[in-house]
Amino acid sequence: MRLGRIGYINCYPVYGAIDGGAVTAPAELVTGTPAELNDLLIAGELDVSVISAIEYARHARDLVLLPDLAISCDGPVQSVALFSKLPVARLDQATVLLTASSRTSVALLELLCREVWHVRPRFAQARAEASDLDALAGLPHDGVLVIGDPALLLAARGTATYPHRVDLGDAWKRWTGLPFVFAVWAARRTADPAAVRAIHEALLAARAWGLAHLDVLAERATRATGVPSDECRAYFAGLDYALSYKHLAGLTDFFRRLAAQGIVPDGSLQFLQVA
């Protein structure tokens, strides 16, 4: 069995226990960006993975959701942000670079531009990993969507280049009053159900360990990113790794809005049977 995991620190509260040996996962770990893991799971190269919420919606015929496990926020998320040289109201026909690493965040930004801010920027895709941040300055643009650790690093640099920063989790909450689910865990329908359930149990145990050891994980995150440990700890505290009814309300609302525009198929959520 192969289990996908995002390399960003936002996955530390779920995978930190596995990395440290506190919990054993009955699978081979494969690390990648959200977009890479999306493609590998859909291609059948992974059996279970964290996956962008929008990619689950697009491929729900082939996947089942793992219950009570997601990456979400109920307000500011910090690590998914539009960094802009202009106020959002002035981004009509402006050039906005989109990270190639996440598809849910891109869809959310496009939805906010269209439905909330009533602007139509010219979007262009660009790499925006941590090693690419300096190179972005050489690309003509008015704003850039950055996710994950690079967004935390860019925010820490201050407002000299981008005086305007919009947290997309906060923007969604202000618009809908609901949490936003950026990623879920899913398994291929063809994967062995017993093996998937064993992985699911390990992930839940690892999350329980991680949420009880956020200070330890914050220190690890600091070593990995250079972001101060108190900021990493606050970042973890602002994320939610459950998939409760309130999270499902936010997820289905997002899918409903996308389905109305033909971006994802209209359908229902299908969960792994765990009992």
Backbone bond lengths (Angstrom), bond angles and torsions (degrees), N, CA, C in turn:
res aa  C-N    CA-C-N  psi(-1)  N-CA   C-N-CA  omega(-1)  CA-C   N-CA-C  phi
1 M - - - 1.464 - - 1.523 109.50 -
2 R 1.319 116.17 139.43 1.456 121.62 177.95 1.521 109.44 -117.22
3 L 1.327 114.91 130.72 1.462 122.90 -176.01 1.524 109.50 -118.12
4 G 1.341 117.19 122.83 1.458 121.57 -179.33 1.519 112.04 -87.38
5 R 1.325 114.94 143.80 1.467 119.64 175.61 1.528 109.61 -144.31
6 I 1.325 115.65 141.11 1.456 122.43 178.56 1.523 108.71 -75.20
7 G 1.331 116.46 141.22 1.452 120.33 -179.22 1.514 114.39 -79.12
8 Y 1.331 118.94 -7.42 1.459 121.76 -179.23 1.530 110.41 -72.06
9 I 1.335 115.57 158.98 1.459 119.48 -178.14 1.524 112.37 -69.17
10 N 1.344 118.48 -14.78 1.459 118.77 179.16 1.526 112.37 -64.38
11 C 1.334 117.04 -15.77 1.458 120.17 176.98 1.530 113.01 -93.79
12 Y 1.322 117.92 -3.27 1.469 119.95 -180.00 1.528 112.78 -56.75
13 P 1.345 120.07 -42.13 1.466 118.64 -179.55 1.527 114.38 -63.99
14 V 1.322 117.98 -15.29 1.468 120.36 175.43 1.524 111.32 -102.01
15 Y 1.332 117.45 -41.40 1.459 120.06 -173.90 1.527 113.51 -100.16
16 G 1.330 118.08 -9.70 1.461 120.23 -178.30 1.513 112.91 -59.44
17 A 1.336 117.49 -39.03 1.464 120.91 179.82 1.519 111.23 -67.10
18 I 1.320 116.44 -34.12 1.469 120.58 178.35 1.521 109.97 -72.01
19 D 1.332 116.34 -43.42 1.462 120.19 178.49 1.529 111.55 -61.50
20 G 1.335 116.13 -37.55 1.459 120.30 -177.18 1.512 114.52 -86.86
21 G 1.333 117.14 -3.94 1.459 120.41 177.93 1.510 115.19 87.51
22 A 1.334 118.43 2.28 1.460 120.88 179.46 1.529 111.31 -70.62
23 V 1.329 116.75 -29.26 1.456 123.12 178.04 1.521 107.76 -132.91
24 T 1.324 116.32 138.61 1.466 120.87 178.37 1.526 109.43 -101.66
25 A 1.319 116.21 127.05 1.463 121.03 176.55 1.517 108.71 -98.02
26 P 1.314 118.44 127.58 1.464 121.33 -179.03 1.525 112.17 -78.83
27 A 1.328 115.27 56.80 1.462 120.27 -177.03 1.522 109.87 -163.77
28 E 1.329 115.22 160.16 1.462 121.55 172.89 1.526 108.29 -84.62
29 L 1.340 116.59 129.11 1.457 121.09 -179.46 1.527 110.88 -83.81
30 V 1.333 115.92 135.62 1.458 122.75 176.22 1.525 107.10 -125.27
31 T 1.334 117.20 120.72 1.463 121.78 -175.97 1.526 110.62 -102.33
32 G 1.338 116.49 138.12 1.461 120.77 177.90 1.514 110.57 -165.14
33 T 1.330 116.22 178.52 1.460 120.90 172.88 1.532 108.25 -73.80
34 P 1.328 117.58 163.12 1.465 118.42 176.89 1.529 113.15 -52.85
35 A 1.318 117.48 -44.88 1.468 120.30 -178.12 1.530 111.38 -63.90
36 E 1.335 116.91 -39.48 1.461 120.37 178.78 1.521 111.24 -64.53
37 L 1.324 116.50 -43.82 1.463 119.82 -179.99 1.526 111.09 -66.89
38 N 1.336 117.17 -37.80 1.466 120.02 175.40 1.517 110.60 -52.97
39 D 1.328 115.60 -51.80 1.462 120.83 -175.42 1.524 111.92 -66.67
40 L 1.340 116.76 -38.87 1.467 120.21 -179.40 1.524 111.45 -67.02
41 L 1.329 117.29 -39.44 1.462 120.05 178.49 1.524 110.91 -66.82
42 I 1.322 116.67 -44.67 1.465 120.65 -179.93 1.527 110.75 -64.66
43 A 1.330 116.57 -34.55 1.466 120.96 -179.38 1.526 112.41 -76.93
44 G 1.320 118.13 -8.75 1.447 121.42 -179.71 1.509 114.28 86.91
45 E 1.339 117.12 10.43 1.465 120.80 179.05 1.528 111.97 -83.40
46 L 1.320 116.94 -15.34 1.463 123.01 173.34 1.524 108.08 -121.64
47 D 1.325 115.97 150.09 1.466 120.85 177.01 1.520 111.45 -94.72
48 V 1.330 115.20 -38.20 1.470 122.51 179.38 1.516 107.08 -138.57
49 S 1.331 117.13 143.81 1.465 118.98 177.25 1.518 110.70 -163.13
50 V 1.319 114.67 154.24 1.453 119.77 161.31 1.526 105.45 -68.58
51 I 1.335 116.79 138.08 1.463 121.28 -173.26 1.521 108.96 -144.04
52 S 1.318 117.20 146.18 1.464 121.16 176.40 1.528 109.49 -56.38
53 A 1.319 116.21 136.94 1.460 120.17 -177.05 1.520 111.99 -55.48
54 I 1.325 116.80 -41.07 1.463 119.58 -177.65 1.523 111.58 -65.72
55 E 1.331 117.25 -31.79 1.468 119.62 179.70 1.518 111.29 -73.38
56 Y 1.340 117.17 -31.02 1.467 117.97 171.28 1.525 109.38 -60.85
57 A 1.338 117.38 -46.26 1.461 120.79 -177.97 1.531 111.11 -60.97
58 R 1.312 116.46 -38.08 1.466 120.45 -178.18 1.529 112.65 -72.01
59 H 1.333 116.64 -25.53 1.468 120.46 -173.49 1.524 111.79 -126.54
60 A 1.339 116.50 30.28 1.463 120.42 -176.04 1.522 112.35 -61.41
61 R 1.331 118.83 -24.10 1.468 120.89 178.76 1.522 111.53 -63.22
62 D 1.329 116.59 -27.52 1.460 121.06 -175.51 1.516 113.91 -102.82
63 L 1.348 117.70 -3.81 1.461 121.19 -170.27 1.525 111.60 -130.13
64 V 1.342 115.07 156.46 1.464 121.61 168.45 1.523 107.83 -126.03
65 L 1.319 116.17 144.89 1.455 121.52 179.03 1.524 110.91 -80.89
66 L 1.334 116.58 144.00 1.452 121.28 170.30 1.523 107.81 -86.16
67 P 1.334 118.25 126.00 1.468 120.65 -175.68 1.524 113.04 -63.58
68 D 1.326 114.77 149.37 1.466 124.38 169.20 1.526 113.45 56.59
69 L 1.329 116.91 39.81 1.456 119.72 -179.82 1.524 109.01 -150.76
70 A 1.328 116.66 121.21 1.465 121.40 -178.97 1.523 108.81 -164.20
71 I 1.326 115.53 172.11 1.459 121.76 169.56 1.519 106.46 -118.41
72 S 1.325 115.76 113.67 1.455 119.48 -173.43 1.525 110.18 -144.80
73 C 1.322 114.82 175.42 1.463 121.40 175.97 1.512 108.33 -145.48
74 D 1.328 115.79 157.10 1.460 121.54 176.57 1.521 107.05 -124.98
75 G 1.338 114.65 64.14 1.458 122.39 -171.88 1.517 108.58 131.88
76 P 1.327 118.65 -148.61 1.465 120.34 -178.21 1.522 112.52 -59.31
77 V 1.352 115.43 138.49 1.467 121.04 178.85 1.527 111.15 -107.47
78 Q 1.321 117.27 -21.65 1.469 126.50 178.55 1.527 113.87 74.82
79 S 1.323 117.83 -38.67 1.464 119.62 -172.02 1.521 114.39 -101.48
80 V 1.317 118.30 11.89 1.468 122.68 172.95 1.526 106.04 -133.47
81 A 1.329 116.03 104.11 1.463 118.25 -170.99 1.517 111.99 -145.54
82 L 1.318 114.87 147.72 1.457 122.68 170.09 1.520 107.15 -93.87
83 F 1.320 116.24 116.67 1.462 122.17 175.41 1.531 106.74 -99.17
84 S 1.319 116.69 124.25 1.454 119.65 -171.21 1.523 112.49 -135.86
85 K 1.328 114.95 146.49 1.456 121.33 173.72 1.524 111.06 -84.00
86 L 1.331 115.98 -11.90 1.463 122.14 -177.80 1.522 109.73 -127.44
87 P 1.329 118.52 155.09 1.471 119.55 170.48 1.526 109.37 -61.49
88 V 1.329 117.43 150.69 1.467 119.91 -175.77 1.526 111.44 -59.41
89 A 1.311 118.51 -30.82 1.467 120.92 -179.69 1.520 112.08 -65.22
90 R 1.344 118.21 -16.19 1.461 121.81 -178.64 1.530 112.18 -106.57
91 L 1.331 117.19 15.07 1.459 120.25 -177.43 1.532 113.65 -89.38
92 D 1.311 117.75 2.82 1.469 119.41 177.14 1.529 109.52 -61.46
93 Q 1.350 115.63 123.05 1.461 123.98 -178.37 1.529 112.99 67.81
94 A 1.314 118.21 7.73 1.464 121.63 173.78 1.526 109.14 -82.05
95 T 1.316 117.35 160.26 1.461 121.89 -178.92 1.522 110.19 -91.98
96 V 1.326 115.74 122.17 1.461 122.03 178.61 1.527 108.37 -121.55
97 L 1.320 115.60 123.40 1.461 121.28 178.11 1.521 109.34 -83.26
98 L 1.328 115.87 137.79 1.463 122.03 -179.92 1.511 109.99 -111.22
99 T 1.327 116.77 130.88 1.444 119.83 176.72 1.530 110.80 -59.37
100 A 1.307 115.84 140.60 1.463 120.84 177.02 1.522 111.40 -83.59
101 S 1.331 117.56 -1.10 1.465 121.16 -170.70 1.523 114.43 -93.11
102 S 1.328 118.72 -13.98 1.459 120.27 -176.53 1.520 110.54 -142.10
103 R 1.326 115.84 137.26 1.461 120.17 179.82 1.522 112.39 -102.48
104 T 1.316 117.34 -32.18 1.463 119.63 176.40 1.523 110.62 -63.36
105 S 1.329 116.77 -44.72 1.465 120.81 -178.70 1.520 111.55 -63.84
106 V 1.323 116.41 -38.17 1.465 120.76 177.64 1.525 110.08 -63.27
107 A 1.333 116.42 -45.91 1.464 120.35 -179.90 1.526 110.76 -63.34
108 L 1.328 116.90 -38.55 1.467 120.21 178.61 1.525 110.64 -65.62
109 L 1.328 117.27 -43.42 1.464 119.81 178.95 1.526 110.84 -62.07
110 E 1.312 117.51 -44.57 1.461 120.50 179.61 1.526 110.88 -61.59
111 L 1.338 116.25 -39.12 1.460 120.99 178.91 1.532 110.70 -65.01
112 L 1.320 116.96 -44.41 1.470 120.65 179.15 1.522 111.59 -63.87
113 C 1.329 116.53 -41.92 1.474 119.91 178.76 1.521 110.91 -59.51
114 R 1.323 114.41 -44.04 1.461 119.66 -174.00 1.531 112.27 -77.02
115 E 1.329 116.44 -45.69 1.466 119.90 -169.32 1.530 114.36 -96.30
116 V 1.318 117.47 -25.03 1.470 120.20 -174.88 1.522 111.52 -109.27
117 W 1.322 116.82 -51.14 1.463 120.42 -174.90 1.527 112.22 -91.03
118 H 1.325 117.48 -14.90 1.471 123.41 177.02 1.528 111.85 54.90
119 V 1.320 114.73 48.11 1.461 121.52 174.72 1.527 108.31 -128.07
120 R 1.315 115.65 155.01 1.468 121.17 178.20 1.530 108.65 -126.93
121 P 1.326 116.14 84.71 1.471 118.64 177.18 1.523 110.77 -68.45
122 R 1.309 115.14 165.02 1.466 121.75 169.89 1.524 106.41 -92.60
123 F 1.328 116.37 114.04 1.459 120.33 -175.92 1.528 110.70 -93.03
124 A 1.316 115.50 142.69 1.468 122.15 175.25 1.524 107.50 -141.73
125 Q 1.324 116.26 139.87 1.464 119.86 -178.40 1.518 111.18 -84.09
126 A 1.334 115.96 142.93 1.460 121.46 178.35 1.519 108.95 -150.70
127 R 1.320 116.57 154.69 1.457 120.31 172.91 1.523 108.86 -75.67
128 A 1.327 115.73 136.21 1.465 119.81 -178.69 1.523 110.21 -140.63
129 E 1.334 116.35 43.83 1.457 120.13 171.69 1.531 108.40 -80.27
130 A 1.327 117.45 173.66 1.467 121.05 -174.98 1.523 111.72 -56.87
131 S 1.334 116.45 -38.17 1.471 120.30 -178.13 1.518 113.06 -74.73
132 D 1.340 117.06 -8.13 1.468 120.91 -176.23 1.521 113.03 -101.83
133 L 1.331 118.44 -6.41 1.458 120.59 -170.30 1.524 112.59 -62.30
134 D 1.328 117.57 -40.55 1.463 119.59 179.89 1.523 111.44 -67.32
135 A 1.339 116.34 -35.47 1.462 120.53 -178.67 1.526 111.77 -69.11
136 L 1.334 117.33 -23.54 1.464 119.78 179.49 1.515 111.83 -59.08
137 A 1.335 116.55 -31.49 1.467 120.13 -178.29 1.520 111.97 -61.09
138 G 1.332 116.68 -25.05 1.455 119.91 -179.50 1.515 114.15 -83.72
139 L 1.337 117.30 -4.87 1.460 121.35 179.63 1.529 109.83 -98.62
140 P 1.332 118.05 132.98 1.473 119.12 177.75 1.526 110.38 -68.97
141 H 1.307 116.90 121.71 1.459 120.77 179.89 1.529 109.24 -165.93
142 D 1.334 113.42 161.49 1.460 120.74 177.70 1.524 112.08 -107.76
143 G 1.330 116.10 -19.47 1.454 120.44 179.35 1.514 109.52 -159.65
144 V 1.338 115.61 164.48 1.460 119.87 179.76 1.522 108.98 -148.48
145 L 1.327 115.92 136.80 1.456 122.42 173.88 1.518 108.19 -91.16
146 V 1.325 116.63 122.35 1.465 121.87 -178.35 1.520 108.40 -127.19
147 I 1.342 116.43 140.62 1.463 120.19 -179.39 1.520 110.76 -127.45
148 G 1.329 115.55 165.12 1.453 121.61 171.90 1.522 113.02 69.83
149 D 1.338 115.15 -153.96 1.465 120.80 -178.41 1.522 112.35 -55.27
150 P 1.343 119.84 -39.80 1.472 119.03 178.57 1.528 113.23 -58.18
151 A 1.343 117.55 -34.09 1.468 119.95 178.23 1.520 110.93 -66.87
152 L 1.320 116.96 -38.12 1.462 120.15 177.64 1.527 110.66 -66.08
153 L 1.329 115.90 -41.23 1.460 120.85 -179.90 1.522 111.25 -66.48
154 L 1.327 116.97 -41.91 1.460 120.98 -179.10 1.528 110.59 -66.52
155 A 1.321 116.79 -38.93 1.467 120.11 177.91 1.530 110.63 -64.31
156 A 1.337 116.26 -35.87 1.465 120.48 -179.14 1.527 112.39 -68.40
157 R 1.336 117.06 -20.04 1.464 120.53 179.91 1.524 112.71 -74.98
158 G 1.329 116.88 -13.61 1.461 119.64 179.68 1.510 112.79 96.44
159 T 1.337 116.68 -167.13 1.465 122.21 -169.57 1.519 113.75 -109.89
160 A 1.315 117.89 15.51 1.469 119.21 -175.93 1.526 111.48 -62.48
161 T 1.338 117.23 -47.37 1.465 120.40 -178.37 1.515 111.95 -83.59
162 Y 1.333 115.61 -41.55 1.469 120.86 -177.18 1.535 108.75 -123.23
163 P 1.317 117.42 92.04 1.477 119.57 -178.36 1.524 113.51 -68.85
164 H 1.339 117.45 -14.42 1.460 120.53 -177.65 1.532 109.16 -118.58
165 R 1.320 116.04 126.88 1.461 122.35 178.61 1.519 108.81 -130.72
166 V 1.326 115.90 125.30 1.462 121.11 179.27 1.526 108.74 -116.49
167 D 1.313 116.31 118.37 1.459 122.74 175.99 1.527 108.10 -78.99
168 L 1.331 117.54 118.57 1.457 120.01 -173.72 1.529 112.98 -70.56
169 G 1.326 117.31 -30.08 1.460 119.11 175.20 1.514 111.42 -64.41
170 D 1.319 115.82 -41.55 1.460 121.18 178.37 1.524 110.71 -67.04
171 A 1.339 116.81 -40.26 1.469 120.16 179.96 1.530 111.20 -63.42
172 W 1.336 116.92 -40.51 1.467 120.74 177.73 1.528 110.98 -64.58
173 K 1.322 116.69 -44.63 1.474 121.34 -179.59 1.528 110.44 -60.85
174 R 1.339 116.90 -42.86 1.460 120.27 179.90 1.530 110.87 -65.41
175 W 1.316 116.86 -33.09 1.463 121.77 -177.99 1.524 111.97 -76.90
176 T 1.341 117.55 -47.31 1.463 121.88 -170.27 1.516 114.29 -109.10
177 G 1.340 117.65 -19.86 1.448 120.56 -174.18 1.515 114.00 76.27
178 L 1.351 116.92 9.64 1.466 121.82 -174.42 1.523 111.46 -115.40
179 P 1.338 117.30 159.36 1.465 119.84 170.19 1.525 110.16 -66.53
180 F 1.331 115.57 161.67 1.462 119.39 175.19 1.523 108.97 -120.31
181 V 1.323 115.60 130.91 1.462 122.42 179.11 1.526 108.46 -101.42
182 F 1.323 115.98 112.55 1.462 120.30 -179.81 1.522 112.36 -84.46
183 A 1.321 116.93 -36.28 1.463 119.94 -175.46 1.518 110.25 -145.72
184 V 1.313 115.31 151.86 1.462 122.98 177.05 1.520 107.74 -129.70
185 W 1.316 115.97 169.04 1.460 120.10 171.13 1.521 107.90 -104.66
186 A 1.324 116.17 133.82 1.454 120.45 -177.91 1.522 110.13 -138.94
187 A 1.332 114.72 156.79 1.459 121.87 177.10 1.522 108.66 -124.29
188 R 1.300 115.37 152.09 1.457 119.03 174.03 1.530 108.95 -69.73
189 R 1.326 115.76 141.19 1.461 119.89 -179.65 1.530 111.51 -62.61
190 T 1.333 116.34 -24.69 1.468 120.31 -178.34 1.530 112.71 -84.13
191 A 1.344 117.64 -8.13 1.461 120.63 -179.22 1.527 110.23 -71.38
192 D 1.336 116.51 152.30 1.451 122.11 -179.83 1.531 110.18 -61.98
193 P 1.334 118.84 119.90 1.470 120.57 -174.64 1.521 113.62 -59.98
194 A 1.331 117.76 -39.74 1.467 119.91 -179.16 1.520 110.86 -65.59
195 A 1.329 116.46 -40.19 1.469 120.12 178.66 1.523 110.79 -67.03
196 V 1.326 117.10 -38.12 1.469 120.61 178.00 1.520 110.37 -65.86
197 R 1.323 117.42 -41.47 1.469 120.38 178.58 1.528 110.63 -62.76
198 A 1.327 117.13 -37.64 1.469 119.96 178.33 1.532 110.88 -64.77
199 I 1.328 116.63 -40.40 1.468 120.52 176.97 1.519 109.95 -65.50
200 H 1.327 116.78 -42.47 1.461 121.11 179.28 1.529 111.03 -59.60
201 E 1.323 116.74 -44.84 1.467 120.69 178.69 1.528 110.75 -61.86
202 A 1.344 116.83 -40.14 1.471 120.20 178.72 1.525 110.89 -65.24
203 L 1.334 117.95 -40.54 1.455 121.33 179.46 1.528 111.46 -65.33
204 L 1.321 117.33 -40.08 1.464 120.15 177.75 1.529 111.02 -65.84
205 A 1.335 116.41 -40.05 1.467 119.71 177.12 1.522 110.70 -65.59
206 A 1.331 116.21 -39.66 1.462 120.40 179.17 1.520 110.84 -66.13
207 R 1.337 117.48 -38.85 1.465 120.23 177.34 1.523 110.94 -63.50
208 A 1.328 116.68 -42.38 1.463 120.06 179.18 1.530 110.77 -60.01
209 W 1.345 116.43 -42.20 1.464 120.10 176.88 1.525 109.91 -64.58
210 G 1.327 116.91 -45.29 1.456 120.80 -176.87 1.515 112.75 -61.53
211 L 1.325 117.59 -44.08 1.466 120.62 -178.75 1.526 111.23 -67.96
212 A 1.328 116.68 -22.45 1.457 120.17 177.15 1.527 112.63 -87.93
213 H 1.324 117.16 -6.45 1.468 121.04 -176.54 1.533 111.08 -133.41
214 L 1.322 116.63 42.25 1.467 120.19 -177.14 1.525 112.22 -64.80
215 D 1.321 117.34 -31.07 1.469 119.16 178.14 1.529 110.82 -64.91
216 V 1.321 116.40 -41.63 1.467 121.07 177.35 1.525 110.14 -62.84
217 L 1.323 115.84 -44.59 1.461 120.62 -178.88 1.526 111.24 -67.36
218 A 1.331 117.03 -33.87 1.467 120.23 177.86 1.525 110.56 -63.66
219 E 1.333 117.43 -38.34 1.462 120.50 177.25 1.522 110.60 -65.22
220 R 1.323 116.87 -41.06 1.466 120.61 176.97 1.533 110.30 -62.88
221 A 1.326 115.47 -41.15 1.461 120.30 -178.98 1.520 111.11 -64.46
222 T 1.320 116.62 -38.14 1.466 121.02 177.31 1.523 110.72 -62.03
223 R 1.317 116.38 -43.78 1.467 119.75 178.89 1.521 111.53 -64.15
224 A 1.310 116.42 -32.14 1.467 120.19 -177.39 1.522 112.62 -80.10
225 T 1.340 117.79 -32.62 1.461 120.96 -171.01 1.522 115.03 -116.88
226 G 1.326 117.36 -24.92 1.453 120.40 -172.56 1.511 113.68 86.56
227 V 1.334 117.12 -4.39 1.468 121.00 176.08 1.537 108.06 -73.54
228 P 1.339 119.28 132.65 1.473 121.03 -178.07 1.531 112.38 -52.75
229 S 1.328 116.13 145.85 1.463 120.92 -173.99 1.517 112.70 -62.41
230 D 1.352 117.70 -34.56 1.461 118.69 179.86 1.522 110.91 -67.23
231 E 1.336 116.87 -33.04 1.466 120.03 176.69 1.524 110.78 -71.85
232 C 1.330 117.01 -37.79 1.466 120.31 176.54 1.526 110.27 -64.24
233 R 1.332 115.59 -40.65 1.474 119.35 179.58 1.521 110.64 -64.21
234 A 1.322 116.80 -42.02 1.465 120.54 178.24 1.530 110.67 -66.36
235 Y 1.319 116.31 -36.25 1.465 121.07 178.16 1.527 110.46 -62.50
236 F 1.335 116.81 -48.01 1.460 120.39 178.41 1.527 111.09 -59.92
237 A 1.323 116.15 -39.62 1.467 120.55 -178.00 1.523 111.88 -64.96
238 G 1.335 117.65 -25.17 1.457 121.51 -179.94 1.509 114.18 -86.46
239 L 1.336 116.88 -5.38 1.458 121.09 178.52 1.523 110.09 -99.83
240 D 1.319 115.67 155.11 1.466 121.40 178.21 1.521 107.34 -127.60
241 Y 1.319 115.84 135.59 1.466 120.31 -176.17 1.521 112.38 -113.56
242 A 1.330 116.32 15.35 1.459 121.64 177.19 1.531 109.55 -97.62
243 L 1.313 115.74 169.63 1.466 121.46 175.08 1.529 106.83 -136.91
244 S 1.332 114.16 71.88 1.464 121.68 -176.85 1.529 109.78 -88.59
245 Y 1.336 115.21 -174.58 1.462 119.46 -179.44 1.527 112.14 -60.78
246 K 1.341 116.97 -38.70 1.468 118.35 -179.24 1.528 110.89 -68.13
247 H 1.339 116.85 -35.71 1.461 119.17 175.98 1.529 110.73 -67.18
248 L 1.325 116.30 -40.66 1.465 120.34 178.97 1.523 111.01 -64.12
249 A 1.332 116.92 -33.03 1.463 119.82 176.49 1.523 110.49 -63.55
250 G 1.342 116.82 -43.49 1.455 120.26 177.08 1.510 112.45 -66.13
251 L 1.336 116.58 -40.60 1.461 120.98 -179.34 1.519 111.51 -64.96
252 T 1.324 117.12 -46.05 1.461 119.97 -179.01 1.524 111.52 -68.49
253 D 1.329 117.21 -32.42 1.463 119.53 176.43 1.530 110.72 -65.29
254 F 1.319 116.63 -42.65 1.469 121.65 176.71 1.527 109.96 -61.00
255 F 1.327 116.77 -47.14 1.470 120.41 -179.96 1.531 110.84 -63.84
256 R 1.326 117.02 -38.00 1.466 120.40 179.55 1.523 110.98 -61.66
257 R 1.315 116.23 -43.17 1.462 120.14 -179.55 1.533 110.81 -66.14
258 L 1.324 116.65 -38.57 1.463 119.99 178.97 1.528 111.10 -71.42
259 A 1.335 117.16 -39.83 1.470 120.89 179.53 1.524 111.06 -63.95
260 A 1.332 116.84 -35.20 1.468 120.61 179.53 1.519 111.70 -62.99
261 Q 1.335 116.64 -23.77 1.459 121.11 179.28 1.522 112.16 -103.59
262 G 1.344 116.41 7.36 1.453 120.48 177.25 1.520 114.46 74.68
263 I 1.346 117.04 17.39 1.463 120.35 -177.55 1.521 110.97 -81.38
264 V 1.344 116.99 -34.27 1.460 122.10 175.05 1.526 107.69 -131.29
265 P 1.344 117.83 155.86 1.464 119.65 175.85 1.526 110.71 -67.20
266 D 1.308 116.03 150.46 1.458 121.15 174.66 1.526 107.55 -79.96
267 G 1.316 117.55 126.94 1.464 119.25 -178.00 1.512 110.86 -168.51
268 S 1.330 115.83 -175.30 1.458 121.76 -178.74 1.521 110.00 -113.09
269 L 1.333 115.51 161.16 1.458 121.20 179.33 1.522 109.35 -81.21
270 Q 1.324 116.85 134.77 1.459 122.31 179.43 1.523 109.31 -118.16
271 F 1.353 115.88 124.48 1.454 120.67 -175.07 1.527 111.85 -107.54
272 L 1.323 114.56 152.23 1.456 121.78 170.95 1.520 109.05 -61.76
273 Q 1.344 117.39 135.34 1.457 121.36 175.41 1.525 108.80 -79.84
274 V 1.324 116.57 117.48 1.467 119.71 -174.92 1.521 112.66 -108.50
275 A 1.323 118.18 -3.61 1.466 119.68 179.31 1.520 109.83 -139.80
